[in-house]
Amino acid sequence: MTQFALSTIFSIRYRLLRYAPTNILLIRTHGRHGLRWFLLAVGLAAMFFYAAAICTTILNHDGPGWLNALVILFTWNGFKMLRIDPVTLVLRRYIRVTRPDRRASTDVHREEAQAHEVETAGASR
């Protein structure tokens, strides 16, 4: 029973992460080129909250009850997009601190290669 429940939960989670647009954006912001998608996430958060406000206004003027579900969905996605911002900044900082800079290592290799060329050129004369 628990194996069936766990496999069902993980299957649903995989499908949501794979096909839901906001989850795709969330994955892309945590990737290598995440800062490209950062501003899009901020703009989407504002649009989600604006859509929730519009639906709430319609509901206050005797709108259909199913708009309550949209208000919950827009608010959830808006907060999800707002959560992306600090998480992405912290991840970027962590990556920058923990990983060595490639440019610095290639500069060191280049200087060593030039020094080796100078030594071999001086020894051959």
QUIRA-V601113 format. One line per field, one symbol per residue. burial: b if it has 16 or more other C-alpha atoms within 10 Angstrom, else e. Layout:
burial = ???
This chain:
burial = eeeeeeeeeeeeeeeebeeeebbebbebbbeeebbebbeebbebbeebbebbeebbeebeeeeeeeeeeebeebbbbbebbbebbeebbeebeeeeeeeeeeeeeeeeeeeeeeeeeeeeeeeee
